[in-house]
């Protein structure tokens, strides 16, 4: 069996579109809720177009490209596909990867809990949506 380049391209495009939409929604809602008011000014980066593009590229690599490559490889080895597997993988990645990092930062830095919770919810929406899309496309 060979990894399907066409299917992987569909995953890259569909996951990228979802990620772009959810990133814009989260950015607009974060500005509306003013969650950055809880962070000291010297810790904040200037949020211009370059900053937004850089964050999107990083999110695209970690939430779309790497999971799509890993999913395509494991799809050949293990009989795993579908939305349920996508949800399970997203929850595992979120629980083992993101939550300990944010909780460790909350103890080491004086960042407000509303900012950290908003960040965690945003990351969960991004990773779960992208991996569910990848799982759905591989189940077709």
Wavefront OBJ file of the C-alpha trace (Angstrom):
o trace
v 0.000 0.000 0.000
v 1.092 3.528 -0.778
v 0.201 6.727 1.025
v -2.362 8.591 -1.056
v -0.996 11.988 -2.045
v -4.420 13.079 -3.281
v -6.079 12.248 0.035
v -3.303 13.990 1.930
v -3.754 17.080 -0.259
v -7.486 17.074 0.571
v -6.556 16.898 4.262
v -4.130 19.814 3.878
v -6.717 21.976 2.110
v -9.759 21.099 4.263
v -7.795 21.291 7.517
v -6.204 24.570 6.439
v -9.570 26.107 5.601
v -11.022 25.038 8.942
v -7.955 26.335 10.748
v -8.135 29.674 8.937
v -11.825 30.123 9.776
v -11.479 29.124 13.437
v -8.346 31.278 13.824
v -10.174 34.353 12.528
v -13.191 33.648 14.759
v -10.968 33.147 17.811
v -8.965 36.292 17.050
v -12.123 38.394 16.692
v -13.728 36.919 19.806
v -10.500 37.414 21.765
v -10.457 41.068 20.795
v -14.157 41.444 21.631
v -13.683 39.788 25.032
v -10.403 41.679 25.554
v -8.687 38.635 27.049
v -5.252 40.208 26.656
v -6.127 42.810 29.317
v -5.107 40.217 31.899
v -1.554 39.936 30.529
v 1.098 42.516 31.406
v 1.853 44.807 28.472
v 5.555 43.936 28.351
v 4.700 40.273 27.762
v 2.461 40.921 24.744
v 3.740 40.867 21.184
v 2.566 43.471 18.700
v -0.272 41.825 16.771
v 0.109 42.863 13.161
v -0.363 40.972 9.891
v 3.066 39.362 10.197
v 2.240 38.046 13.660
v -1.072 36.622 12.472
v 0.563 34.966 9.446
v 3.362 33.472 11.567
v 0.851 32.037 14.060
v -1.269 30.588 11.261
v 1.759 28.903 9.668
v 2.823 27.412 13.008
v -0.712 26.199 13.720
v -0.984 24.814 10.177
v 2.199 22.796 10.599
v 1.360 21.431 14.050
v -2.408 20.958 13.656
v -2.764 19.994 9.985
v 0.454 18.906 8.256
v 2.042 16.766 10.979
v -1.233 15.049 12.012
v -2.130 14.384 8.348
v 1.266 12.816 7.702
v 1.064 10.738 10.880
v -2.540 9.717 10.183
v -1.687 8.635 6.640
v 1.194 6.514 7.924
v -0.774 4.892 10.747
v -3.765 4.415 8.443
v -1.642 1.944 6.484
v -0.496 0.058 9.587
v -3.572 0.060 11.811
v -7.240 -0.257 10.913
v -8.076 3.140 12.377
v -10.248 5.630 10.589
v -13.264 7.782 11.158
v -14.399 10.645 13.285
v -14.239 8.677 16.555
v -10.551 7.993 16.101
v -10.032 11.656 15.264
v -11.777 12.708 18.467
v -9.760 10.195 20.509
v -6.457 11.366 19.026
v -7.383 15.032 19.517
v -8.329 14.467 23.163
v -5.129 12.514 23.782
v -2.961 15.204 22.162
v -4.777 17.937 24.063
v -4.621 16.156 27.419
v -1.033 14.969 27.153
v 0.445 17.888 25.239
v -1.293 21.179 25.848
v -2.912 20.991 29.271
v 0.298 20.149 31.216
v 2.153 22.949 29.431
v -0.474 25.565 30.241
v -0.892 24.362 33.821
v 2.876 24.507 34.292
v 2.928 28.051 32.934
v 0.078 29.061 35.225
v 2.163 28.053 38.237
v 5.405 29.632 37.020
v 4.055 32.886 35.562
v 1.479 35.247 36.961
v -0.985 34.980 34.082
v -4.684 35.353 34.701
v -6.863 32.268 34.478
v -9.347 33.792 31.965
v -6.504 34.269 29.480
v -5.210 30.732 30.003
v -8.676 29.203 29.726
v -9.393 31.141 26.546
v -6.078 29.937 25.114
v -6.838 26.308 26.064
v -10.332 26.423 24.549
v -8.906 27.901 21.346
v -6.224 25.223 21.085
v -8.771 22.480 21.746
v -11.077 23.789 19.013
v -8.194 23.992 16.567
v -6.690 20.566 17.164
v -9.963 18.686 17.531
v -11.487 20.202 14.395
v -8.419 19.567 12.251
v -7.935 15.974 13.391
v -11.654 15.195 13.076
v -11.553 16.487 9.491
v -8.525 14.309 8.750
v -10.207 11.275 10.309
v -13.386 11.915 8.372
v -11.553 12.227 5.056
v -9.650 8.990 5.673
v -12.898 7.153 6.439
v -14.377 7.992 3.021
l 1 2 3 4 5 6 7 8 9 10 11 12 13 14 15 16 17 18 19 20 21 22 23 24 25 26 27 28 29 30 31 32 33 34 35 36 37 38 39 40 41 42 43 44 45 46 47 48 49 50 51 52 53 54 55 56 57 58 59 60 61 62 63 64 65 66 67 68 69 70 71 72 73 74 75 76 77 78 79 80 81 82 83 84 85 86 87 88 89 90 91 92 93 94 95 96 97 98 99 100 101 102 103 104 105 106 107 108 109 110 111 112 113 114 115 116 117 118 119 120 121 122 123 124 125 126 127 128 129 130 131 132 133 134 135 136 137 138 139 140
